[in-house]
């Protein structure tokens, strides 16, 4: 009888561990972001009114079946007419800094995705969005080692946003940032 009970317990534990392993995200999704503030949600359903390119990119990054690189994402987005004015040469994207003066340059061959895509809902006025974020991946690191990629899911327009060093908490990975517009965001390690 003891052996039967032990066998049943072992089967239950094995089933639980298997279900847990299947339910957990793959390396593509890494550690989820924690967010303080309104308007944030993890992407589980891609909306019908989103641009087809954005649907594909977000779906592929957040699925466990495909592994897109930052270069794959930017290559796909650069095919959209709305991004024709962006300076993208030899896999290096240079664009105006949406939160300050100067430009941001990101080497898309060297940049690695460090989080899954998540959504940030627009403010009532549809303008820039102030939000507090916490990324576990940024613990014990420097803010300048990362940027956020924000994509407008309706148009495919995108921007890189630098993580402000001022106010960045390396112990927790917490920071406050202003996004130029609402949309889907992903953390990129430079």
MDTraj code that builds the backbone (N, CA, C; nanometers):
import mdtraj as md
import numpy as np

residues = "UNK UNK UNK UNK UNK UNK UNK UNK UNK UNK UNK UNK UNK UNK UNK UNK UNK UNK UNK UNK UNK UNK UNK UNK UNK UNK UNK UNK UNK UNK UNK UNK UNK UNK UNK UNK UNK UNK UNK UNK UNK UNK UNK UNK UNK UNK UNK UNK UNK UNK UNK UNK UNK UNK UNK UNK UNK UNK UNK UNK UNK UNK UNK UNK UNK UNK UNK UNK UNK UNK UNK UNK UNK UNK UNK UNK UNK UNK UNK UNK UNK UNK UNK UNK UNK UNK UNK UNK UNK UNK UNK UNK UNK UNK UNK UNK UNK UNK UNK UNK UNK UNK UNK UNK UNK UNK UNK UNK UNK UNK UNK UNK UNK UNK UNK UNK UNK UNK UNK UNK UNK UNK UNK UNK UNK UNK UNK UNK UNK UNK UNK UNK UNK UNK UNK UNK UNK UNK UNK UNK UNK UNK UNK UNK UNK UNK UNK UNK UNK UNK UNK UNK UNK UNK UNK UNK UNK UNK UNK UNK UNK UNK UNK UNK UNK UNK UNK UNK UNK UNK UNK UNK UNK UNK UNK UNK UNK UNK UNK UNK UNK UNK UNK UNK UNK UNK UNK UNK UNK UNK".split()
xyz = np.array([
    [0.0815, -0.1190, 0.0000],
    [0.0000, 0.0000, 0.0000],
    [0.0869, 0.1269, 0.0000],
    [0.1956, 0.1250, 0.0789],
    [0.2845, 0.2398, 0.0848],
    [0.3483, 0.2658, -0.0513],
    [0.3822, 0.1564, -0.1206],
    [0.4423, 0.1709, -0.2524],
    [0.3437, 0.2320, -0.3506],
    [0.2165, 0.1946, -0.3423],
    [0.1143, 0.2491, -0.4308],
    [0.0955, 0.3979, -0.4052],
    [0.0910, 0.4370, -0.2785],
    [0.0762, 0.5781, -0.2425],
    [0.1985, 0.6570, -0.2911],
    [0.3169, 0.6013, -0.2727],
    [0.4389, 0.6678, -0.3175],
    [0.4390, 0.6819, -0.4698],
    [0.3932, 0.5785, -0.5408],
    [0.3869, 0.5835, -0.6866],
    [0.2889, 0.6904, -0.7333],
    [0.1713, 0.6960, -0.6699],
    [0.0709, 0.7974, -0.7052],
    [0.1266, 0.9373, -0.6792],
    [0.1935, 0.9557, -0.5666],
    [0.2530, 1.0866, -0.5358],
    [0.3601, 1.1238, -0.6386],
    [0.4409, 1.0277, -0.6776],
    [0.5450, 1.0528, -0.7771],
    [0.4838, 1.0920, -0.9111],
    [0.3767, 1.0242, -0.9522],
    [0.3095, 1.0561, -1.0779],
    [0.2498, 1.1956, -1.0716],
    [0.1881, 1.2305, -0.9600],
    [0.1294, 1.3636, -0.9442],
    [0.2387, 1.4705, -0.9499],
    [0.3505, 1.4462, -0.8829],
    [0.4605, 1.5425, -0.8858],
    [0.5159, 1.5569, -1.0269],
    [0.5321, 1.4468, -1.0970],
    [0.5833, 1.4515, -1.2333],
    [0.4884, 1.5282, -1.3245],
    [0.3588, 1.5028, -1.3112],
    [0.2600, 1.5749, -1.3925],
    [0.2616, 1.7242, -1.3613],
    [0.2737, 1.7582, -1.2342],
    [0.2774, 1.8985, -1.1930],
    [0.4012, 1.9675, -1.2491],
    [0.5169, 1.9022, -1.2390],
    [0.6395, 1.9613, -1.2916],
    [0.6335, 1.9752, -1.4426],
    [0.5781, 1.8764, -1.5109],
    [0.5664, 1.8829, -1.6564],
    [0.4729, 1.9958, -1.6973],
    [0.3594, 2.0072, -1.6313],
    [0.2644, 2.1148, -1.6620],
    [0.3272, 2.2506, -1.6351],
    [0.4024, 2.2607, -1.5261],
    [0.4687, 2.3863, -1.4930],
    [0.5728, 2.4218, -1.5977],
    [0.6506, 2.3235, -1.6419],
    [0.7530, 2.3487, -1.7435],
    [0.6899, 2.3908, -1.8758],
    [0.5789, 2.3309, -1.9119],
    [0.5115, 2.3656, -2.0363],
    [0.4478, 2.5035, -2.0287],
    [0.4014, 2.5399, -1.9108],
    [0.3344, 2.6690, -1.8942],
    [0.4332, 2.7840, -1.8838],
    [0.5568, 2.7576, -1.8428],
    [0.6547, 2.8646, -1.8275],
    [0.7029, 2.9128, -1.9625],
    [0.7352, 3.0409, -1.9726],
    [0.7820, 3.0950, -2.0989],
    [0.9199, 3.0414, -2.1348],
    [0.9500, 3.0469, -2.2622],
    [1.0799, 3.0007, -2.3096],
    [1.1837, 3.1084, -2.2852],
    [1.3046, 3.0805, -2.3278],
    [1.4115, 3.1789, -2.3158],
    [1.3791, 3.3050, -2.3948],
    [1.2947, 3.2934, -2.4977],
    [1.2574, 3.4110, -2.5764],
    [1.1870, 3.5149, -2.4911],
    [1.1070, 3.4715, -2.3945],
    [1.0312, 3.5676, -2.3157],
    [1.1040, 3.6096, -2.1892],
    [1.2032, 3.5348, -2.1466],
    [1.2871, 3.5711, -2.0338],
    [1.2041, 3.6092, -1.9113],
    [1.2548, 3.6989, -1.8296],
    [1.1871, 3.7364, -1.7063],
    [1.0859, 3.8468, -1.7341],
    [0.9609, 3.8310, -1.6888],
    [0.8629, 3.9361, -1.7156],
    [0.8938, 4.0642, -1.6400],
    [0.8440, 4.1711, -1.6930],
    [0.8630, 4.3020, -1.6323],
    [0.7588, 4.3219, -1.5221],
    [0.7983, 4.3930, -1.4179],
    [0.7033, 4.4370, -1.3163],
    [0.6807, 4.5851, -1.3416],
    [0.5581, 4.6282, -1.3315],
    [0.5298, 4.7676, -1.3619],
    [0.4492, 4.8306, -1.2504],
    [0.4862, 4.9516, -1.2156],
    [0.4091, 5.0317, -1.1214],
    [0.3451, 5.1419, -1.2030],
    [0.2170, 5.1494, -1.2021],
    [0.1488, 5.2530, -1.2787],
    [0.0357, 5.1930, -1.3584],
    [-0.0507, 5.2773, -1.4050],
    [-0.1666, 5.2322, -1.4801],
    [-0.1314, 5.2098, -1.6264],
    [-0.2132, 5.1317, -1.6916],
    [-0.2047, 5.1200, -1.8354],
    [-0.1129, 5.0129, -1.8873],
    [-0.0542, 4.9302, -1.8020],
    [0.0400, 4.8292, -1.8489],
    [-0.0240, 4.6919, -1.8430],
    [0.0001, 4.6120, -1.9466],
    [-0.0467, 4.4743, -1.9428],
    [0.0467, 4.3879, -2.0268],
    [0.0642, 4.2644, -1.9846],
    [0.1420, 4.1715, -2.0653],
    [0.0578, 4.1351, -2.1869],
    [0.1228, 4.1144, -2.2980],
    [0.0490, 4.0834, -2.4199],
    [0.0130, 3.9362, -2.4218],
    [-0.1155, 3.9094, -2.4222],
    [-0.1601, 3.7719, -2.4378],
    [-0.2435, 3.7600, -2.5641],
    [-0.3108, 3.8667, -2.6008],
    [-0.3921, 3.8662, -2.7225],
    [-0.3486, 3.9844, -2.8079],
    [-0.3142, 3.9560, -2.9303],
    [-0.2776, 4.0613, -3.0239],
    [-0.4064, 4.1129, -3.0869],
    [-0.4228, 4.2425, -3.0871],
    [-0.5472, 4.3040, -3.1343],
    [-0.5586, 4.2981, -3.2868],
    [-0.6811, 4.2851, -3.3341],
    [-0.7069, 4.2743, -3.4781],
    [-0.6681, 4.3994, -3.5553],
    [-0.6803, 4.5179, -3.4922],
    [-0.6542, 4.6417, -3.5655],
    [-0.5054, 4.6768, -3.5732],
    [-0.4185, 4.5914, -3.5195],
    [-0.2756, 4.6173, -3.5264],
    [-0.2243, 4.5970, -3.6680],
    [-0.1185, 4.6687, -3.7008],
    [-0.0489, 4.6507, -3.8269],
    [-0.0008, 4.5049, -3.8364],
    [-0.0102, 4.4458, -3.9549],
    [0.0251, 4.3042, -3.9745],
    [0.1713, 4.2757, -3.9397],
    [0.2607, 4.3685, -3.9733],
    [0.4026, 4.3496, -3.9408],
    [0.4222, 4.3461, -3.7901],
    [0.3565, 4.4370, -3.7178],
    [0.3684, 4.4415, -3.5723],
    [0.3099, 4.3138, -3.5111],
    [0.1964, 4.2691, -3.5613],
    [0.1384, 4.1436, -3.5120],
    [0.2391, 4.0291, -3.5235],
    [0.3038, 4.0201, -3.6404],
    [0.3998, 3.9129, -3.6632],
    [0.5200, 3.9213, -3.5711],
    [0.5747, 4.0413, -3.5570],
    [0.6932, 4.0612, -3.4736],
    [0.6620, 4.0284, -3.3275],
    [0.5558, 4.0868, -3.2747],
    [0.5203, 4.0648, -3.1345],
    [0.4851, 3.9181, -3.1103],
    [0.4083, 3.8601, -3.2003],
    [0.3712, 3.7199, -3.1852],
    [0.4919, 3.6286, -3.1859],
    [0.5867, 3.6546, -3.2765],
    [0.7061, 3.5703, -3.2842],
    [0.7953, 3.5858, -3.1620],
    [0.8146, 3.7087, -3.1142],
    [0.9002, 3.7305, -2.9975],
    [0.8385, 3.6684, -2.8733],
    [0.7084, 3.6823, -2.8558],
    [0.6443, 3.6325, -2.7344],
    [0.6079, 3.4848, -2.7404],
    [0.6258, 3.4204, -2.8547],
    [0.5973, 3.2769, -2.8619],
    [0.7222, 3.1987, -2.8242],
    [0.7023, 3.0750, -2.7906],
    [0.8167, 2.9912, -2.7561],
    [0.8708, 2.9201, -2.8794],
    [0.8079, 2.9422, -2.9948],
    [0.8455, 2.8692, -3.1152],
    [0.9545, 2.9372, -3.1974],
    [0.9625, 3.0696, -3.1911],
    [1.0563, 3.1416, -3.2766],
    [1.1444, 3.2327, -3.1932],
    [1.2623, 3.2574, -3.2427],
    [1.3552, 3.3476, -3.1754],
    [1.3955, 3.4568, -3.2742],
    [1.3332, 3.5729, -3.2629],
    [1.3702, 3.6860, -3.3475],
    [1.4818, 3.7650, -3.2801],
    [1.5689, 3.8198, -3.3606],
    [1.6718, 3.9086, -3.3096],
    [1.6230, 4.0525, -3.3233],
    [1.6943, 4.1439, -3.2607],
    [1.6609, 4.2850, -3.2759],
    [1.6724, 4.3254, -3.4227],
    [1.7724, 4.2751, -3.4918],
    [1.7889, 4.3056, -3.6341],
    [1.6680, 4.2574, -3.7142],
    [1.6164, 4.1380, -3.6835],
    [1.4972, 4.0874, -3.7526],
    [1.3795, 4.1837, -3.7350],
    [1.3623, 4.2320, -3.6133],
    [1.2504, 4.3215, -3.5826],
    [1.2654, 4.4534, -3.6592],
    [1.3837, 4.5139, -3.6498],
    [1.4051, 4.6436, -3.7150],
    [1.3981, 4.6282, -3.8672],
    [1.4544, 4.5204, -3.9215],
    [1.4444, 4.4969, -4.0665],
    [1.2983, 4.4928, -4.1109],
    [1.2135, 4.4239, -4.0335],
    [1.0710, 4.4139, -4.0677],
    [1.0026, 4.5503, -4.0575],
    [1.0301, 4.6250, -3.9511],
    [0.9662, 4.7549, -3.9315],
    [1.0130, 4.8588, -4.0332],
    [1.1377, 4.8482, -4.0777],
    [1.1906, 4.9450, -4.1743],
    [1.1256, 4.9300, -4.3115],
    [1.0606, 4.8198, -4.3372],
    [0.9905, 4.8007, -4.4647],
    [0.8608, 4.8805, -4.4707],
    [0.8147, 4.9293, -4.3550],
    [0.6920, 5.0084, -4.3502],
    [0.7212, 5.1527, -4.3917],
    [0.6327, 5.2088, -4.4699],
    [0.6521, 5.3439, -4.5227],
    [0.6704, 5.4476, -4.4123],
    [0.6023, 5.4301, -4.3001],
    [0.6091, 5.5285, -4.1916],
    [0.7501, 5.5432, -4.1361],
    [0.8355, 5.4427, -4.1560],
    [0.9716, 5.4465, -4.1018],
    [1.0770, 5.4817, -4.2060],
    [1.0347, 5.5240, -4.3240],
    [1.1272, 5.5522, -4.4341],
    [1.2282, 5.6620, -4.4005],
    [1.1937, 5.7517, -4.3083],
    [1.2832, 5.8632, -4.2764],
    [1.3900, 5.8279, -4.1736],
    [1.3872, 5.7073, -4.1203],
    [1.4840, 5.6688, -4.0173],
    [1.6177, 5.6314, -4.0816],
    [1.7267, 5.6665, -4.0138],
    [1.8625, 5.6434, -4.0637],
    [1.9089, 5.5044, -4.0208],
    [1.9017, 5.4092, -4.1131],
    [1.9351, 5.2695, -4.0840],
    [2.0365, 5.2210, -4.1863],
    [2.1636, 5.2169, -4.1439],
    [2.2717, 5.1782, -4.2348],
    [2.3581, 5.0725, -4.1686],
    [2.3877, 4.9682, -4.2412],
    [2.4755, 4.8599, -4.1934],
    [2.4304, 4.8087, -4.0563],
    [2.2994, 4.7934, -4.0407],
    [2.2374, 4.7404, -3.9189],
    [2.2525, 4.8316, -3.7972],
    [2.2939, 4.9566, -3.8179],
    [2.2992, 5.0540, -3.7087],
    [2.1896, 5.1558, -3.7336],
    [2.1032, 5.1709, -3.6347],
    [1.9928, 5.2650, -3.6451],
    [2.0271, 5.3876, -3.5632],
    [2.0196, 5.5039, -3.6255],
    [2.0433, 5.6307, -3.5568],
    [1.9164, 5.7130, -3.5705],
    [1.8657, 5.7600, -3.4564],
    [1.7428, 5.8390, -3.4593],
    [1.7458, 5.9458, -3.3511],
    [1.6602, 6.0453, -3.3654],
    [1.6479, 6.1513, -3.2664],
    [1.6084, 6.0904, -3.1322],
    [1.6668, 6.1435, -3.0267],
    [1.6309, 6.1019, -2.8919],
    [1.4951, 6.1638, -2.8591],
    [1.3896, 6.0819, -2.8391],
    [1.2573, 6.1391, -2.8144],
    [1.2453, 6.2101, -2.6801],
    [1.3386, 6.1853, -2.5873],
    [1.3299, 6.2463, -2.4546],
    [1.4398, 6.3484, -2.4278],
    [1.4991, 6.3988, -2.5319],
    [1.6042, 6.4961, -2.5087],
    [1.6718, 6.5353, -2.6376],
    [1.7861, 6.5973, -2.6226],
    [1.8606, 6.6435, -2.7378],
    [1.9517, 6.5333, -2.7881],
    [1.9929, 6.5466, -2.9114],
    [2.0872, 6.4521, -2.9673],
    [2.0195, 6.3309, -3.0284],
    [2.1020, 6.2309, -3.0546],
    [2.0522, 6.1106, -3.1205],
    [2.0826, 5.9869, -3.0375],
    [2.0157, 5.8793, -3.0717],
    [2.0404, 5.7478, -3.0127],
    [2.0845, 5.6583, -3.1273],
    [2.1941, 5.5868, -3.1072],
    [2.2393, 5.4890, -3.2060],
    [2.2364, 5.3514, -3.1424],
    [2.1788, 5.2558, -3.2137],
    [2.1704, 5.1190, -3.1645],
    [2.2205, 5.0268, -3.2745],
    [2.3192, 4.9447, -3.2408],
    [2.3694, 4.8436, -3.3336],
    [2.2762, 4.7237, -3.3236],
    [2.1961, 4.7041, -3.4260],
    [2.0933, 4.5998, -3.4222],
    [2.1520, 4.4593, -3.4295],
    [2.2765, 4.4456, -3.4741],
    [2.3421, 4.3152, -3.4709],
    [2.3876, 4.2793, -3.3302],
    [2.4234, 4.3804, -3.2512],
    [2.4747, 4.3564, -3.1163],
    [2.3651, 4.3578, -3.0111],
    [2.2542, 4.4259, -3.0391],
    [2.1472, 4.4366, -2.9405],
    [2.0730, 4.3047, -2.9224],
    [2.0458, 4.2705, -2.7976],
    [1.9713, 4.1491, -2.7650],
    [1.8415, 4.1850, -2.6944],
    [1.7353, 4.1135, -2.7276],
    [1.6099, 4.1331, -2.6563],
    [1.6264, 4.0783, -2.5153],
    [1.5866, 4.1573, -2.4168],
    [1.6034, 4.1174, -2.2777],
    [1.4706, 4.0981, -2.2060],
    [1.3590, 4.1054, -2.2797],
    [1.2271, 4.0877, -2.2189],
    [1.1284, 4.0508, -2.3290],
    [1.0100, 4.0074, -2.2884],
    [0.9030, 3.9916, -2.3874],
    [0.8417, 4.1280, -2.4181],
    [0.7615, 4.1350, -2.5232],
    [0.6851, 4.2570, -2.5496],
    [0.5731, 4.2681, -2.4485],
    [0.5445, 4.3894, -2.4071],
    [0.4326, 4.4219, -2.3205],
    [0.3669, 4.5467, -2.3762],
    [0.2433, 4.5737, -2.3354],
    [0.1751, 4.6926, -2.3868],
    [0.1680, 4.8019, -2.2825],
    [0.1683, 4.9241, -2.3308],
    [0.1456, 5.0415, -2.2472],
    [0.0294, 5.1157, -2.3106],
    [-0.0781, 5.1308, -2.2351],
    [-0.1990, 5.1970, -2.2855],
    [-0.1751, 5.3472, -2.2977],
    [-0.2417, 5.4113, -2.3924],
    [-0.2230, 5.5553, -2.4101],
    [-0.2863, 5.6349, -2.2969],
    [-0.2288, 5.7525, -2.2730],
    [-0.2926, 5.8478, -2.1820],
    [-0.4161, 5.9025, -2.2527],
    [-0.4974, 5.9733, -2.1787],
    [-0.6213, 6.0271, -2.2353],
    [-0.5944, 6.1183, -2.3555],
    [-0.4829, 6.1932, -2.3510],
    [-0.4547, 6.2865, -2.4602],
    [-0.3800, 6.2224, -2.5767],
    [-0.3397, 6.0977, -2.5624],
    [-0.2705, 6.0288, -2.6710],
    [-0.1266, 6.0720, -2.6897],
    [-0.0740, 6.1521, -2.6009],
    [0.0627, 6.2014, -2.6136],
    [0.1629, 6.1110, -2.5448],
    [0.2749, 6.1690, -2.5021],
    [0.3770, 6.0910, -2.4322],
    [0.3198, 6.0241, -2.3069],
    [0.3817, 5.9112, -2.2696],
    [0.3334, 5.8319, -2.1568],
    [0.4435, 5.8231, -2.0515],
    [0.4136, 5.8691, -1.9303],
    [0.5057, 5.8550, -1.8174],
    [0.4736, 5.7255, -1.7456],
    [0.5759, 5.6450, -1.7189],
    [0.5515, 5.5156, -1.6565],
    [0.6715, 5.4740, -1.5720],
    [0.6444, 5.4034, -1.4631],
    [0.7481, 5.3443, -1.3795],
    [0.7599, 5.1971, -1.4164],
    [0.8818, 5.1517, -1.4413],
    [0.9051, 5.0136, -1.4809],
    [1.0087, 4.9492, -1.3904],
    [1.0004, 4.8189, -1.3760],
    [1.0999, 4.7409, -1.3034],
    [1.1330, 4.6197, -1.3894],
    [1.2575, 4.6099, -1.4304],
    [1.3039, 4.4946, -1.5072],
    [1.4073, 4.4200, -1.4231],
    [1.3771, 4.2965, -1.3909],
    [1.4700, 4.2138, -1.3143],
    [1.6041, 4.2008, -1.3868],
    [1.6013, 4.2012, -1.5191],
    [1.7222, 4.1859, -1.5992],
    [1.8206, 4.3010, -1.5791],
    [1.7724, 4.4133, -1.5234],
    [1.8570, 4.5303, -1.5070],
    [1.9194, 4.5393, -1.3682],
    [1.8880, 4.4444, -1.2816],
    [1.9459, 4.4458, -1.1470],
    [2.0979, 4.4371, -1.1561],
    [2.1623, 4.5188, -1.0747],
    [2.3085, 4.5212, -1.0655],
    [2.3760, 4.5541, -1.1987],
    [2.3092, 4.6298, -1.2821],
    [2.3630, 4.6713, -1.4119],
    [2.3541, 4.8238, -1.4205],
    [2.4033, 4.8796, -1.5291],
    [2.3963, 5.0236, -1.5537],
    [2.2825, 5.0540, -1.6500],
    [2.2184, 5.1658, -1.6306],
    [2.1064, 5.2057, -1.7160],
    [2.1483, 5.2184, -1.8613],
    [2.2711, 5.2641, -1.8871],
    [2.3149, 5.2858, -2.0252],
    [2.3431, 5.1561, -2.1012],
    [2.3312, 5.0412, -2.0350],
    [2.3490, 4.9128, -2.1020],
    [2.2210, 4.8684, -2.1741],
    [2.1119, 4.9455, -2.1554],
    [1.9822, 4.9067, -2.2092],
    [1.9135, 5.0245, -2.2764],
    [1.8220, 4.9946, -2.3662],
    [1.7272, 5.0907, -2.4213],
    [1.5925, 5.0195, -2.4306],
    [1.4875, 5.0979, -2.4394],
    [1.3547, 5.0420, -2.4656],
    [1.3221, 5.0645, -2.6123],
    [1.2632, 4.9653, -2.6741],
    [1.2084, 4.9798, -2.8086],
    [1.0580, 4.9887, -2.7908],
    [0.9996, 5.0995, -2.8349],
    [0.8545, 5.1172, -2.8281],
    [0.8018, 5.1226, -2.9717],
    [0.6946, 5.0470, -2.9956],
    [0.6359, 5.0389, -3.1293],
    [0.4881, 5.0754, -3.1203],
    [0.4432, 5.1634, -3.2075],
    [0.3003, 5.1921, -3.2190],
    [0.2379, 5.0748, -3.2939],
    [0.1521, 4.9963, -3.2286],
    [0.1009, 4.8749, -3.2925],
    [0.0060, 4.9008, -3.4092],
    [-0.0502, 5.0206, -3.4178],
    [-0.1427, 5.0508, -3.5268],
    [-0.0708, 5.0905, -3.6550],
    [0.0457, 5.1567, -3.6402],
    [0.1156, 5.2082, -3.7575],
    [0.2502, 5.1405, -3.7848],
    [0.3118, 5.0847, -3.6820],
    [0.4456, 5.0288, -3.6972],
    [0.5561, 5.1296, -3.6730],
    [0.5198, 5.2559, -3.6461],
    [0.6205, 5.3560, -3.6120],
    [0.6908, 5.3104, -3.4844],
    [0.8211, 5.3362, -3.4752],
    [0.8928, 5.2922, -3.3560],
    [0.9965, 5.3942, -3.3144],
    [1.0417, 5.3805, -3.1897],
    [1.1468, 5.4665, -3.1366],
    [1.2240, 5.3898, -3.0310],
    [1.3519, 5.4224, -3.0191],
    [1.4315, 5.3735, -2.9068],
    [1.4298, 5.4811, -2.7999],
    [1.4178, 5.4397, -2.6750],
    [1.4140, 5.5337, -2.5632],
    [1.5233, 5.4918, -2.4654],
    [1.6123, 5.5864, -2.4344],
    [1.7188, 5.5569, -2.3396],
    [1.6620, 5.5471, -2.1989],
    [1.7220, 5.4614, -2.1181],
    [1.6844, 5.4478, -1.9770],
    [1.7575, 5.5599, -1.9029],
    [1.6835, 5.6476, -1.8353],
    [1.7508, 5.7593, -1.7674],
    [1.8356, 5.7096, -1.6497],
    [1.9633, 5.7494, -1.6474],
    [2.0529, 5.7103, -1.5381],
    [2.0077, 5.7745, -1.4069],
    [1.9577, 5.8972, -1.4189],
    [1.9086, 5.9663, -1.3000],
    [1.7785, 5.9002, -1.2545],
    [1.7775, 5.8518, -1.1341],
    [1.6585, 5.7865, -1.0817],
    [1.6551, 5.6361, -1.1056],
    [1.7538, 5.5823, -1.1783],
    [1.7596, 5.4385, -1.2005],
    [1.8107, 5.3707, -1.0745],
    [1.7421, 5.2673, -1.0294],
    [1.7808, 5.1934, -0.9097],
    [1.8389, 5.0587, -0.9519],
    [1.9714, 5.0464, -0.9465],
    [2.0391, 4.9236, -0.9904],
    [2.0111, 4.8061, -0.8969],
    [1.9741, 4.8337, -0.7729],
    [1.9440, 4.7241, -0.6800],
    [1.8144, 4.6528, -0.7161],
    [1.7193, 4.7278, -0.7724],
    [1.5886, 4.6685, -0.8033],
    [1.5593, 4.6612, -0.9532],
    [1.6317, 4.7381, -1.0339],
    [1.6025, 4.7459, -1.1774],
    [1.4869, 4.8401, -1.2070],
    [1.4550, 4.9301, -1.1134],
    [1.3401, 5.0209, -1.1267],
    [1.3844, 5.1551, -1.1847],
    [1.2949, 5.2149, -1.2654],
    [1.3212, 5.3466, -1.3216],
    [1.1899, 5.4076, -1.3695],
    [1.1933, 5.5385, -1.3880],
    [1.0802, 5.6131, -1.4440],
    [1.1233, 5.6587, -1.5828],
    [1.0330, 5.6469, -1.6796],
    [1.0668, 5.6851, -1.8158],
    [0.9452, 5.7484, -1.8823],
    [0.9711, 5.8364, -1.9776],
    [0.8660, 5.8942, -2.0604],
    [0.8781, 5.8338, -2.1996],
    [0.7743, 5.7641, -2.2420],
    [0.7702, 5.7073, -2.3766],
    [0.7099, 5.8111, -2.4708],
    [0.7579, 5.8214, -2.5946],
    [0.7052, 5.9229, -2.6856],
    [0.5607, 5.8971, -2.7263],
    [0.5176, 5.7715, -2.7165],
    [0.3799, 5.7340, -2.7472],
    [0.3523, 5.5986, -2.6837],
    [0.2258, 5.5656, -2.6712],
    [0.1878, 5.4356, -2.6153],
    [0.2082, 5.3287, -2.7207],
    [0.2182, 5.2063, -2.6771],
    [0.2337, 5.0969, -2.7712],
    [0.2878, 4.9733, -2.7042],
    [0.3632, 4.8961, -2.7797],
    [0.4272, 4.7768, -2.7243],
    [0.5734, 4.8099, -2.6977],
    [0.6250, 4.7582, -2.5853],
    [0.7633, 4.7865, -2.5487],
    [0.8389, 4.6567, -2.5254],
    [0.9684, 4.6631, -2.5519],
    [1.0572, 4.5515, -2.5225],
    [1.1894, 4.6105, -2.4766],
    [1.2502, 4.5475, -2.3771],
    [1.3804, 4.5906, -2.3261],
    [1.4895, 4.5323, -2.4160],
    [1.5836, 4.6166, -2.4551],
    [1.6940, 4.5753, -2.5423],
    [1.8255, 4.5984, -2.4691],
    [1.9071, 4.4949, -2.4643],
    [2.0411, 4.5076, -2.4084],
    [2.1353, 4.5471, -2.5209],
    [2.2082, 4.6562, -2.5006],
    [2.2978, 4.7064, -2.6051],
    [2.4188, 4.6187, -2.6218],
])
top = md.Topology()
chain = top.add_chain()
for i, resn in enumerate(residues, 1):
    res = top.add_residue(resn, chain, resSeq=i)
    for name in ("N", "CA", "C"):
        top.add_atom(name, md.element.get_by_symbol(name[0]), res)
traj = md.Trajectory(xyz[None], top)
